[in-house]
C-alpha cells in the first residue's frame, strides 16, 4: 500500500470519479484485512475532508450492487458505517437543507438498491443489517415530514405484502415472494432496527451518536430523544401540535390506517403465510424455510407488542394466530433428546420417531416458542387489575393451553384429541417451546393472582370466569413445576411462590371457593406442592455433586429455589410438613443404609431445611419443640443411616445432626452412633477427600454445639482417635487429611480437653501427647543444615506446627491448669526459636503473632517477658501492611488485658513501630512521587489504612493506662513527634473515624494527666498541656469551623462531640479555669477570626464567655455547634 497522502477532492470533482476514489477504495480494502496504517489514514481523511458524506455516497454509487464480492462488500460496509456516524444523523438542526438533501439522496439510493432483486439476493448479512440500520435512522430523522410513508415505501421496494387485511382493509399490494426470502428477511431486519434505534434504543447507541463537543453533544442527544418520541407518536396515529408552547398529542389517524397497524399486520401476514403450510407438494427444505421465516417474524412482532396500541396487540386475528402456532411444536422424541436435539448445527439432520426431518421439527418448535413469548408480552402489558382480569379472560390463553396440553376438563372426560404440547413428559423435540410456555404460564399467574385477590369485593363465586381461569391455571403451573427439566420447572417457581403467599393471606377465600364436600383446598394444594417438591428436589442419577461444574451448579441453584418454596410452606403449615416428612421416611427401604441415594437424600434434606422455615426464629430451636419432628430426629440417630454408601447422604446427616444438636444434649446416648460414623471410615477416614475435609469441620461444630458436659464420656476415645489420625503409629496406614482441615481437629482436641472437666493431670498428659510431635518436628527442622537454603519450604512446615499450637490453645479460653500452662509455655519458647531462625518469613511472623495473641489469654502475665523479643524481631523485618496489623493488634490486646502492666513489655517497641509505619507509608507514596501526580485512590486508601494502625495503637495505650511508655527513657525524646502525629490525624486526615480515634487519644491523656494526683513528671505534663493549648486546640477549631466540615453529618458530628469533651477536660485540668478562659479567649480572637471572621457578626467576647460558662461536656458541645452554624447566643449557657 502506498504511503502517499490522499488528495481530498472538491465537491465538483466528485461528479467525475477519478483517482481519488480509486485510492480510497484501495485503502478501505487494506483496512478491512487488518492494516492499522490504512485505518489511521482513513481516520485522517475523514477529519480533514470537508465533503466526506458526499465521498461516501459516491462510493456507494460507484459500483452496482448486482454482484457481491468481498472487496466491494468491504467498501460498501465502510461507506454505510461512515454515513451512520456522520452529522447526517447527529444534527440538532432539522431545518438544515444540506443534510436533508443528502439524506434524501441516500434514501433514494438505498430504496433503489433493495428493490433490485439480484442486489438484495447477493447482499451478505452484515451489509443488509447495516442498510436496515441506515433506513431506520432515516426514519428517525425525516418521518413524517420529509419521508411520509417509509414503511409502505420499504415494503413496496421489497415486494412485501402490505398487511392491512388483518383489520379488514382491502389490500392492493403485491403478495409475498414465496420463491426467495430475501425481501421479507430484509423487511424484518428493517423493523428490528426501527425498534433498536427508535423504540428501545441502547444506552451505548446514544453515546455513539453524539459528538465530542459537550454543548453540541447535549443538544444532539436532546434532539434525538425528542425525534424518537415524535416518531413513535406518529406511528401510533397521533398528531403533534407544534404551534403551542406545550404541544398536545391528538389522535389524527384511525387506528387501522396507522403505520403501527401496518407493521403489526405485515408481521401477522408473514407468520400466517409461512406457518400454515397445507400444500403437500412443498418440499421439506422449503417448509423448513417458511417456518424459519414465521419464527423470525414472531421474534420481530415481540418487539412491538409492548408499546403499540392495546387494541392492536390484542386483536382477535393476531391472538388466534399466536394461539394456533403454539400447537405447531413438533412432538415425538428425537434421536437426540433434550437440548441436544435443538442445539445441533443447522446442517445436521436428525430423524424423529415418526420419520420427519428434525430440522423442520426444530423450526416448528422455535416458532411455537416465539409465539409464546409474544403472548407473554401481551399478558404483561401495564393496566389496572379490573382491565387485566378482562384481558386474561378474553385472550383465552389458559383454556387453549389446557386443551393443547391435554389438561382441560374435556380431555379428562374422555376427549381423544392428540396432546400437542406435552408438559408431563420430556420431549426433546419441543423442549424450547415447553420452556417458553412455562414462562408464559408464570407471567399469567403473576398477573392473575392480584386480580383474584381483589375479586372478593365483587362477590366472587365458584362459577365466575376468573375462578374457572384460576383453577385451570393452577393445573398448568403445577404440571410445569413437576416437569422433569430445570428450565421448565424453574420458570414457574415465582408464580408458585406467589400462590403460596396468596394462600397465606386469603386462606378462607381459597377454601370457600374451591373446597366443597368438607375438603380443605389449601391443605390439598400444599400437599400437592410438597409432593412435587419432594420429587423435583431429588438430584439426577448422573449428578456428581461437583459444585465447580457449571451444569451441576445450575442444578444446585434450581434446588435452592425449590428449598425456598419448601421453607415458605414450613412457615405456613408445619404440621402438614411434619406429616409429609414422616410419610417419606416410612416409604424408604429399611434399613436406611440400603435406601436409594436420591430417596434418602431428599428425605434428609426435608429434615435439614425444616428449621430454616420454622417460625419464630431461631428456627432450629423452634423446630425441636415439635414432638413429631423430635421423633424423626431420634429415629434417624438410632438408625444405621451413618453406614450409607454415598458420601453426600453421610454429610447431610452429619450436617443436620449439628444443626439440631440440642436434642443430643437431652439424649446423650444418641451421640455414640453419630461419633462412630463421623470419626471412622464413614467420616474422617472416608475415601473421598471432600468428605474427610467436611467431617473435620462438622466434628468441631458438633463438639461446640453439644458442650463439654455431653462430650465427657467420649473425650478419651475421640482425642486419642484424632491423635492417631494426625500422627498414625508406625505401620498404620491412614488416609491423609489436609493441614488446613487438620486445624479443625486440633481445635476440637483443645475444646475436649479444656471444657469437659478432665482432671489437671489428664489434661496435661493429653496436651503433651498432642503437641510433642509438633515440638519434635520443629526441633528436627531447626537442626537441619538445609534450613536457610530451603527457607520457604521449611517455613511452610514450621508455620503449620505453630498454627496447630494456637488452634489447640483455643480449648482454654482463660487460666488453664498449671500443668497445661507449662506445656503451652514450652511450645511458645520453641516457636520463638523458629522466629529467630526464619525472621524474614512473613508466614512465620504472622503465625507467631496469632500464637502470642492466644497465649495472652492462656498464660496471662507469664507471656509478658516473651513479648519484647517477638516485637523486636518482627519490627526489624517488617515489610508488609500485614506485619503492621499483627503488631498493632498484639499491642492493643496487651494493653486491654494488662493495662499499665503492659507498659514494660511494649516500651521498647512503640517508637520502632511508628517508624515502620512511616517507612511503609513513604514506600507506598514513592510509587507515584516521581511522576508528580496525585496518588490513585487505592494507594491513598492503603496509606490511610497503615496510618490507622498507628492511631489505633497509640489510642489503646492512652486509654488503658499504659501511657508511661510515652515519657520513658526510650521514648521521651520522641513524645512531641508522637503528639504531632496524632494531631495531624485529628486535624488533617479526612476520615472521620480516624479523626475521632486521634481526638480520643488526647482526651484520655488529658483525663489521666490533668488530675491533681497524677504521678507523671511535671515537665512532661506541662509540655503536654502547652501542646494542647498551642497546637491541638487551634488546629481543631480551624478544622471544625472550616466550611468543608459538615457538622450535620453524623460521623463528623461525633468528631465535634469528642473535641468538646477534650475542651471540657482541659478546662477541668490542674492548670485551672482561669488559664483555660484566658488562652481560649486569645485563641478565639487571634486565630479563628483572623482566618474566617466572626460568624453572623458575633463578637469574640460573647463566644469566649459561652465557653467559660459551660458547665458540662454537653454545654461545651452546644457552644461549639452554635458557633459552627452561626447561631451563637450567649444566653443559651447560664
N, C-alpha and C positions, 0 to 999 in steps of 0.2 A: 504494500500500500504506500502510495506517495505521501510524503510529509508536507508537500506544498500546501499552504493555506488555501481554502476555497475562496473564490471571489464571489461575494454576495451580489446578486443581480438587483437591478431596479425593478419597479413594478412593470414597466413597459417591456423589459427584457423577458419577463415570464411568459409573454404571449408567444414567444418563439423558443421552445425548449432547445437548449443547446448544451454546451459543455458543462455548465454548472450543475444541471440536474443529473447528468450522467455521472459526474464526480460524486455528487451527493448520494446517488443510489449505490455507488461502489462503497462509499464509507459506511452506509447503513448495513450493507451485506456483511462487511467485516465486523461491525459492532455486533451483529446478530450471532456471530460464531464465537464471541467472547473477547474481542480485541478491546483492551482498555484504552488504547490510544485513539481508536476510532470513536469510542463512546465519548471521550473527552473532546474530540474535535466537533462532534455533533452538539455537545453542550455549549461550546464556544460559539458555534454558528447560530444556535438558537437565540443566544443572548444578544449577539451583535447585529443580527438581521432585523431590519425594520419591516419586513414583509414575510415573516416566517409562515403565517397562516396561509397566504397565497401560495407559497412554495409547497406546503403540504397538500393543498388542494390540487396543485399541478401534478404532484407525484401520484395522486390517486387517479388522475385523468390521463396520465402519460401512457399507460398500457391498459388495454381492455382486460376485463376480469373473466373472459371466457375460458381461459386455460390457466389452471393454478400450477405454479411452480414454487419451489422452496424459496428461491430468491425473490420472486415477486410477492409472495406472501409476507416475507420479512419486511419489504418496503411498505406494503400496504398497512401492516400492523403498526409499524413505526409511525407512519403518517397519521393514522387514526388516533394513536395514543397521544401524539403531539397535539392534535386538534382537541382532544379531550381535556388536556391540561392547559390549553391556551385561554386567553381572555374572552374567547367566544362564549364560554360558559362560566365566567367569573365576574363579568362586568356588572356593576350595580346601576348602570345607566340603561334602562330599557329603550330609551329613545335614540340610542347610538345607531345611526343609519349604516355606518360601515360594518358593524358587527351583524346587524340584521341582514344586510345584503349578503355577507359571506355565509351566514347560516342558511339563507335561502339557497345559495349555490350548493352548499354541502348537502342539504336535504334533497334537492333535485337529483344530485349525483347518486346518492345512496338509494333513493327510490327507483331510479332507472336501473341501477346495478342489480338490486334484489329482484326486480321484475324480469330480469333476463335469466331464464331457466338454466342454461348451461353455466352461467357465472355462479348462481346460487348453489347448483348441484356440486360444483367443484370446490366451493369455498370451504376451507378447513374450519374446524370448530372454533379455534381461538380467534380467527378473523371474524367469523359470523357473530360470535359473542361480543366482540369489540364494536361491530356495526350496530348491534342491538343497543349497546350502551350509548353510542352517539345518538341514535334515534331517540332514546329516552331523554337524553339531555336536551335535544332539540325540542321535544315536547315540553319539558320543564321551562324552557326559555320563551317559546313562541306560541304556545297554546293558551287561549284560543284565538288571540288577535291575529298573529302572523301566520298561524297554521290552524285553520278552523277545524278540519276533520282528520286529525292524524291517524286515528285508529282505523277509520274507513280507508284512508289512503294506503296505509301499510298492508291491511288485509287484502285490498284490491291488487296491490302490486304483487303480493304473494299468492294470489288466487285462492284465498281462504274465504270460506262461506261467511256471509255477514252475521248470521246467527240470531236474527231478530224473531225467528219462528217461535222461540220459547214463550214470548209474550203475545203471540197471536198476530204479529205484524207481518205482512207479506214481504217476502224477500226476493229481489230480482238479481241478487249477486250470483256469481258463478259458483258451482259446487267445489268441494274439496278434491284436490288432485289425489286420486287413490293409487296412482302408479308410482309416485315418488313422494316422500315425506319431507323433502327439504323445505317446502313452503310453510307447512304447519309447524315444523320444528323452529324455523326462523321466527315465526309469529309468537310462539311460546317463549322464545328467548327474549323477544322484544317486551312481552308482558312481564316477564320476570325482572327485566331491567327497569321497567316503569315502577315496579314495586320497590326495587332496591334503591333507585335514585330519587323517588318522589314520596312513596307511601311510608316505607320503613327504612330510611337511609341509615347507614352505619356511621358511627362517630368518626372513624378514620376517613370516610368519604368526605365529610365536611372539612376535615383538616387538610386533605389533599387539594381540595378545590378552592382554597383561599390563598391569597398572595402573601408574600413575605412581609410586606409593609403593614404594620399593625392597623393603621387607620383604614387603609383600603381593605384589609382582611376583615375587619369588623363590619364594614359597610357591605362587602360582598356576601359575608355569611348571613347578614340580615336580609339581604335581597333574595338569596337562595331559599332561606327559610320561608319568607313571605310568598315566593313563587310556588313553592311546594303546596302550601295551604290553599292558594288560589286554584291551582291545577286540580287538586282533589275536590274542591267545592264545585268547580265547573263540571268535572267528570260526573258528579252526582246530580247535576241539573240545577245548581244554584247560580244565581246572578250576583255579582259583586258590584255594589253601588259605590263607585269611586268618587262621586261628586261631593259627598259629605265628608266631614272630618271623621266621623265614626261610621265606617262602611257597614251597611246592613246586608246580610246574606238573605236573599229571597229566592224562592223557587221560581224558575223561569221556564223549565222544560219538563214535559210529562215524563214520568219515570221510565216508561217503556221506550222513550226516544233518547235517553241519556247515553253517554259513552260508557258509563259503568254497566248499564244493561246490555249494551253491545258486547262488552268484554265477557260478561258472565254468560251470555247466550252463545257466543262463539266457543267458549270453553265447553259449555254443555253439549253443543253440537259435535265438538271434537271427541268428547267422551262417548256419546251415544253412537256416533258414526263408526267408531273404531272398537267399541266394547261389544256391541251386538253384531256378531258375525254368524248369520244363519246360512250363508251360502256354502254348500258343501264343496264347491269347486275351488275354494280358496285353499292354497297350499298351507302347510304348517308354518313355513317361514313367513309368509305374508300375514297369516293370522297372528303369529307372534309379534310381528312388526306393528300391526294395528293395535294389539293390546298394549304394547310399549307406548304408542302414541297416546292412547287413552289414559294410561298411568301418568304419563308426563303432563298431560292436560290437567289431570286431577291435582297434581303437585302444584301447578300454577294457580288453579282455582283456590286452593287452600290459602294462598297468599292474599286473595281479595275478599274472602268471606268475612274476615273480622271487621271490615270498615265500610263495605258497600251498604246501601240501604237494607234494612232488615227484610223488607218486602221482597227484595231480590234474593237475599241469602236463603229465605225460607219459601221460595216459590215452589208450588207443588211439583212442577215438572222437574226441577232441579233435585228436590229431595227424593222423589221417586226414582230418579236415575241413580243417585248415590246409594239408595237402599237396594236397588236391583243389583248394582255392581258388588255389593257386599257378598252376595251369594255366588259370585263368579270364582271365588277362591277354589282352586282345584283340590280335589280330595283323592285319597289313596296314597298310602305311604310310599315314598320314593325309595329307590335302592339305597341312596344315601339319605338317612333320616336326619331330623333336627336341622340345625343351621347348615350342616354340610351341603344339603341339597340346595340351599339358597345362596350360598357363598361361592358356588362353583363358577369358574370363569365362563363367560358367555359362549365361548367356542366349544365348551364341553357339552355333550349330550347325555342326559340321564333319562332312563326309561322307568316310568312309574308302573305300579302294579297293573293298571289297565292298558298298558302298552302305549300310552300317549307320550309325546315329546315333552320332557321335563323342562325344556327351555320355555315353551309356551306356558307350562304349568307355573313356572316362576313368574312370568309376566302377568298372568291372571291373579296370582296371589298378591303381587305388588299393587295391582290395580285396586283390589279389594282393600288393601291396607291404606292406600292413599284416600280412598273414598271414606273410610272410617275416620281418617284424620280430618277430612273436610267436615264431616258431621260433628266432630268434636269442636271445630271452630264455631259452628253454628250454635251448638248447645251452650258454649261458654260465653256467648255474647252478653254484654252487661245490660241488665234491666232489673226492675223490682221483682219481688217474689211472685206476685199475682200474675204478672205477664210471663214470667219464666215458667210457671206452672202450666199456663195455657199453651205456651210454646212446646213444652215437652209432651203434652198430650196430643197436640196437633201433628207434631212431627212423626209420631207413631214409630219411633226408632226402637223402643223397648219391645213392643209387640212383634215387630219384624225380626229383631234379634232372637226372640224366643222361638219364633217359627223357624228361622234358619238353623238354629242350634238344636231344635227338637225339644225345647223346654217349655213350649206353650201348652196350655191346658188341653187343646185339641189333640196334640200329638200324644199326650199321656193317656187319652181316652181311646186310643186305637188308630189315630191318624198314621197312615203309612208313608207319608211324604218323606223323601230322602233328606237326611241331615246334610246341609250344605256347608255348615261351619261347625266343625267338631270342637267343642270346648270341654270335652270329657276325656278324650284320648289324644295323645300326642301324635299329630300327623305332620311329618317333616315337610310335606309339600305345601302346607298352608300356615306354617307356624308364624310367619311375619304378619299375616292377616289376623291371626288369633291374638297376637300381641297388640296390634292396633285396636282391635275390637275391645280387648280388655281395658286399654287406656280410655276408650270411648265410654265404656260402662262405668269406669271410675269417675270420669268427668261428669257423666249424667247424675251419678249418685251424689256427688258433692254439690250439684245444683238443685237436685230434687229434695234432699233432706231438709234444707231450710224452708222450702215451700211446705213440706209435710208438717214441720213443727209449728208453722203459723196457721195451718188449716183448722185446728180446733176452734178458732174464733169464727169459723164459717160452718159449724155443725158438721164435722167430718163423720161419714158413715161408711160401713164396710163396702157399700156399692158405689161410693164416689169414685170418679175416674182416677184421681190421684192415689186413692187407696189401692185400686187394682194395679196401677202403674208401679207403686212401691212394692207390692207383692211379687210382681214379675221381675222387677229389678233385683230384689233380694235373691231370687233363684239364680239369676245370672251372675251376680257378684260372688255368691258362694261357690258356684261352679268354677269360676275363674280362679278363686282363691285355692281351690283344691287341685287345679290343673298342674300336671307334673312338669312344669317348666318355670324357672325362677323369674323370667321376664314377664310371663303371663300372670302368674300368681302375685309377683311383687307389684304389678301395675295396679292392683285393686286394694292394696294394703291401706292406703289413705282413706278410701271410701269405707272400708270395713271398720277402721278406727272411728270414723265419723258416725257410723251406725251405732257402735257401742257407746259412744258419747251421748247420742240421742236416746238410747235405751236407758242410760243412767238418769237423764234429766226428765224423760217423759215415759217412764215405765208404765204408768197406769193407762196412758193413751194407747201404747202398743198392745197391752194386754186386752183392753176393751175392744179394739178394732179387730185384732187377729186371733184372739183367744178362742172362746167358744167351747162348749162341752166341758167346762171346768178346767180347761188347759191353761197353763201359764205360758203365753207366747214367748216372753222374754227369756225365760229359763230354757225353753226349747231351742230358741235361736242361739243362746250362748252355748248350749251343749253341742249344737251343730258346729259352731265355730271352734270349740275345743277339739272336737273330733278331727276337723280339718287341720288345725294347728298341730295336733299330735302326729298326723300323717306327714305334713309338709316339713316339720322340724327334723325329721329323720334325714340323715346325710345319705347321699347316694352310695351304693355299694363300692364304687370306684374311688370314693373320696379318701385322700391320703393324709388329711389334716396337715397339709403343708401350707402354712399361712403366708409364706412368701410367694406362693404361686398365684398369679393374677386371677385365674379362673376360680381357684378354690377360695381366694379372698372375696370374690363376688358371691359365692355360695354362703360364706360366713356372714357377709354383710346382709344378705337377704334374710338369713335366720335371726340375725339380731333385730331386724324389723318385726319378725314374727314374735319374738320374745316380748317386744313392747306391747303387742296386742295381748299377749298372754298376761302380762303384768296388769294391764287395764282390766282384764276380766277378773283377775285375782282381787284387785282393789274393790270391784263392784260385787262379786259373788264368791267369796272364799269358800263357802260351804259347797257350792257346785263343783269348784275346782278340786276340793279335797275328795269328794265322791269320785270324781273322774280319775284322780291320781290312784286311788285305791283300786279302781277297776283296771287301770293299766297294769299295776303290779300283780293283780290276781290273774291277768291274762298271760303273764310271762311264763316261760318254761321254767320249771323248778328242777334242781336248784338254780339260783340266779347265775352262777358261774357258767352254766350251759346255755343261757339265753342268747338269742341272736343279738349281734352287736348293735344294730340300729334300733332294736326294740328296747333293750335295757338302757341304751344311751339316752334315748328320748325320755324314758320314764325318769331316769335320774335328773335329767335337765329340768323336767317339770318340778321336781322337788327342789332343785338348786335355786331356780328363779322364783319360786313361790314367795320367798321372803322379800324379794325386790318389789313385789306388788302389794304386799300386805300393809295395811294401814291400821293405826298410826305408826309413823317411823319411831325408832328403827324397826324395819320390817322383820328382820330375823328374830328379834326379841319378841315381837308381837306374834309371829308365827308359832313360836314354841308354847304359846298359851292355848293353841288349838289342839284339843285332845286327839282327834284323828291324825293330825299331822305328826304329833309326837309318836303315835303308834307306828306310823310309817317309818320314821327315823329309827326307832328302836328295832323294828323288824329288819331294816337294812343292816344295822350294825350286828345283828345276830345271824345274818345270812352269810353265805360264802362269796358275796359279790367281789370281795378283795382278791379272789382267785381267778377272776375272769381273764381271758387270754388277751383282750385288746387293751392297749395302754390308755386310750382316751377314756374308756369306761372306768379304769382304775383312777385316773387323775380326776375325773369328775366326781367320783365317790369320795376321794380324799378331800377335794375342794369343798364339797357340801358338808363334809364332816367338820371342817374348820369353821365354815360359816355358822353352823348350828352346834358349836362346841359346848354351849351352855348345858345341853342335855347330858353330855358326858360328865359334867361336874355333878349332876344329880345321880347318875348311874355310872360310876367309875368302872364297874365291871365290864362295860361295853368297850373300854379302851383296849382290852387285850388283843382282840382280833384286828382292830384298826392299826395298832402299833406293830403287830406282827407283819401285816401286809406292807405298811409304809416303810419299814426298816429292812425288809427282806428282799427276796428276788422279785417281788411284785412292786417294789418301790425303789429304795436307794440302790439296789443291785439289779434293776430291770435292764434287759438287754438294750433297750432304746435309750440313747443319750438324753433326749428331751425329757423322758420320763424320770430319769435319775436326777436331772437338774431341777425339775419342778418339785420333786419329792423333797429335796433338800430345803427348799423354801417352805413347803407346806408343813414339814415337820416342825420347823421353827415357829410358824404361825400356830400350830396346834398346841405346842408346849406353852406359848404365851397365853393362848386363849383359855386353856383348862386350868392353868395355875399350878403352883408348886405343890399344894396340898394334894391335888388329884393325881399328880405325876409321881408322888413319893414312892409308891410300891414298885415303880418301873425304872427308877433312876439308875441303879447299878447296871441293869441289863442294857438300857439304852446307851449309857455313857460308854460302857466297855464295848458295845457293838459299834458305836461310832468310831471309837479309838481303833478298833480292828479294821474298819473300812479305810480310815485315813492312813493308818500305819500298820498294814497287814503283817502278821507274823511270818517268819521265814517259811517258804514253801506253800503259803496260802495264796491262791490266785483270786483277785477281786477285780471287778470292772472299775476303770478309772472314773474319778469324779473331778471335773474341772475345779481349779483352785477357787475361782470366784464363787462357785456354788458351795465349795467346802467351807467357806467362811460362814455360811449359814449354820453349818454343823458345829463349828467352834462356838458360835454364839449360843446355839441350843445347849451345848455342853455346859457353858458357863451359867446359863439360866437354871439348868437342872441342878448344878452344884450349889449355886448361891441362893436359891429361893425355895428349896424343898425341905429345909430343916435338917440336913445331914449334920452329923457331929463334926466338930472342927478338924479332927484328925483325918476323917474320911475325905472331907473337902480338900485338905492339903495333899493327901495322897493322890487323889484323882487329878487335881490341878497339876501336880508334879508329873504324873503319868502322861497328861496331855501335852505339857509344854516341853518335857525332856527331849523328845525327838527334834523339836524345833531348835532348842538350845544347842543340841549336838550338831545339828545341820549348820547352824551359824558358826559354831567354833571350827568345824571342819572346813568351811569355805574360807573363813578368815585366815586359816593357816595355809591355804592353797597358794602356791607360787604364781599361779596364773590369775590371781585376783585382779591385779591392776591392768593386766593385758586384756582380759575379757571382762572389764568392769561392768559393761552394760548387761551382759548375760547374768553375771553373778548378782548384780543389783536387783534384777527382777526376782531371782530366787530368794534373796535375803529380805526383800520387801514383803514377800508372801509370808514369811515367818513372823515378821514384825506385825503384819496385819492380823495374823492368827492370834497373837498375844492380845492385841487390842480387842478383837471380837470376843475372845474368851472372857476378858475382864468385864464385859457388859453384864455378866450374871451377878456381879456385886456392885450395886449402884452406890453404896456408901459403906465404909467401915467393914471390910471383910475380916474374918478371923485373923489373928496374928500370924498363924502358920501360912495362910494364903497370901497375906501381905508380904511375907518374906520370900515366897515363891515369885510373886509379881515383881518385887524389887530386884531380885536377881535377874529376872528376864529383862528389866529395864537396863540394868548395868551391861548386860551382854549386847543389848540393842544399841546402846550408846557407842560401844566399840565398833559396831557396823558403821555408824555415822562418822566416826573418826577415820575409819578405813576408807570410806567412799563418800567424802563430803560434797563432791561435785555432782552427785547423782540427784536430780530433782525428785525422783521416785522415792529414794531413801529419806530425803529431807521431809517430804510430805507425810510418809508413813510414820516417821518418828514424831512429828507434830501431833498427829492423831493419837498415837500411843500415849504421849505425855498428857494430853487433854483427858484421856481416860484415867490415867494414873492420878490426876489431881483428885478425882472422886474416890479412887480406891485406896491410895496411900496417904492422903491427907498431906500434912506439912512435911512428911518424910520425903516428898518429891522435891521440895524447895532446893535442897543442896545440889540436885542434879540439873536444875533448870539453867543456871548460868552457862555451863559448858555447852548445852544444846544451843542456846541462843547465840553464843559466840560463834560456833561453827556455822550455823545457818546464815547469820548475818554476814560472815566473811565470804560466803559463797552464794549470796542472794542474787539471783539473776532474773527472776520472773515475778509477775504480779502474784502468782500463787504462793510464792515464798513470803511475800509481804503479808498476804492474807493469813497464812499459817501463824506467823509470828504475832500479828495483831490479835488474832483470836486467842492464842495462848496467853499473852499478857493480860488481855481482858478477863479471861477466865481466872487467872491467878489473882487479879485484883478483886473480882467478885467473891471468890472463895475465901481468901486470906486477909482481905482488907489491908491494913497497914503492915501486916506481916509479910506481904508480898514485896515490899519495897527493897529489902536486901537482895532478893533473887533477881529483880529486874533492873536494879540501879545501873549496872554497867552496860545494859543493852538499850536503854532509851535513846541515847544520843546516836549510837551506830544505826539503830533502827530508822531514825529520822533522816540520817544521812543517806541510807539506802533508798528510802522513799524518794528523796530529792534526786538521787542519781538516776533512778529508773524513770522518773518524770522527765528529766533532761534528755535521757536517751530516746524517749518517745518523741519529744519535741524536735530532736535533731533530724528526724526523718524529713521534715519539711522546711527546716530553718534555712538550708542552703538555697531554697527556691524563693524565699522571701514572700511566702503566701500564707494565708490563714490556714491553720491545720484543718483537715477534713473533720466532719462531725464525729466519726467513730474514734479518731485519735483524741479529740477533746474529751470524749466520754471515758476513754481508758485512763487519761491523765487524771481526771477528776476521781475516778474510781480508786486510783492509787493514793491520792491525797486523802480521800475519805477514810482510808485505814489509819493514817496518821492522826487525823482529827478524832476518830473514834477511840483510838488507844489513849491519847492524852486526856480525853474527857473521862474515860473509865478510871484512869489514875487519879484524877482530881476528885471524882465522885466517891470513890471508895477509900478515901483517906490514905492513899499511898503517895501523897504529894511531897513527901520528904525527899523523893528522888530528884525533885527539881532544884533543891539547894544543897544536894550532896556534893562531896568533893569532886566527883566525876562530872557532874552536870551543871554546877553553879555558874560556871563561866558562859554557858550557852543558854541560861534561863531566859535572858532577854530575847534571844533568837526564837526560842520556843513561844514566847508571848507574841512576838511579831508574826510568827507562822499562824497562830490561832486567830490573831486579829485580822490578818489577811483573809482567812477563811470566813470570818464573821462579816467583814465589810465588802470584800471584793468578789467572792465566789458567788455565782448566780443561783446555785441550787439552794432552795430554802431549807431543805433538810440539813445540809452541811452547815449552813449559817446557824441554825438552831443548835446543832451539836457544839459548835465553837463558842456560842454565847453561853451555853450551859457550862462549858469549861470555866469561863470567867465567873459565872455565878457560883459554882461550887467552891472555887478558890476564895472568892470574896466571903462566902458564908463561913468557911473554915478559918481563914486568916484574919477576918475582921473582928472576931470576938476578943474580949479582954483577956481571956485565959489561954490564948493561943501561945504555943511554945516555939513558933517559927522565929528565927533570928530577926531582930528589929530591922536591921538593914535590908533584909530580904522583903519583909512586909512593907516597909516604906517604899522601897523601889517598885514593888508590885503596884501599890496604890498610886504612885506617881504615874506609872504607865497607864493605869486605868483612867486617871484624870486627863492626862496629856495626849494620849493616843486613842485608846479604845472608845471612850465616850464621844469625843469629837467625830471620830470616824463613823460610829454607828448612827449618830444624829444626822450626819450628812447623807448617809446611805438611806435612812428611813424617810428623810424629808425630800429626797430626790424624786422628781416627777415620775421616774420609771418604776418606783417602788409602789406596788398596788396593795394598799393595806386592806382592801376589800377581799382580796384573795385569801382563802382560809389558811393556806400554808404560810403565807407571808405575814398574816396577822399573828400567827403563833411566834414568828420571829420578833415582831414588835412586843408581844406579851413577855417573851423571855428577856428581852432587853430591859423592859420596865421592871422586871423582877431584879435584875442586876442593879439598876439605879436605886431601887429601894434598899437593897443590901448595902450598897455603898453609903447611902445616907445613914444607915444604922450602924456603920462600922466604927471602929475605935477612933477614927480620925474626926468624928463628930458631925453634928448637923451644921454647925457654923461654916466649917470648911466646905461642906457639900454645897451649901447655899451660895457661898462666895464664888467658888470655882464654877459651878453650873451657871450662875448668872453671867459670869465673864465669858463662858463658852457660848451661851445663847447670844450674847451681844457681839462678841468678836469673831466667832467662827461661822455660825449658821447664817446670820443675817447679812454678812458680807458676801456670802455665796448666793443666797436666794432671795434675800429681803424678807421682811416680816409678812406672813400670810394675812390677808384681809386687813392689813393696817394695824394689827395688834402690836402693842409695844413690848420690847423685851422684858420690861419690868413686870408686866402683868403675867407673862408666861413663867418667868422665874418665880414669882410669888405662888403661882399654881403648883409648881413642883415642890416649893418649900412647905406648903400646907398639906401636901399629900400625906395621908395617914396610913396607907397600906399599899401593897403591890397593885391592887386593883385601881386605887386612886391614881397612882403613878401611870398606869396603863391608860386610864381615861384622859389624863392630861396630855400624854404623848399622842394619843389618837386624835384628840381635839385639835392639837397643834398641826398634826399632819393634814387633816381635812379642812383646816382653815376656819373652824367654828369654835375657837377657844373662847371660853368665858370663865374668868377667874372665880365668878360666884358659884361655879359648879363644885368647887372643892372648899368646903367650910370646915 
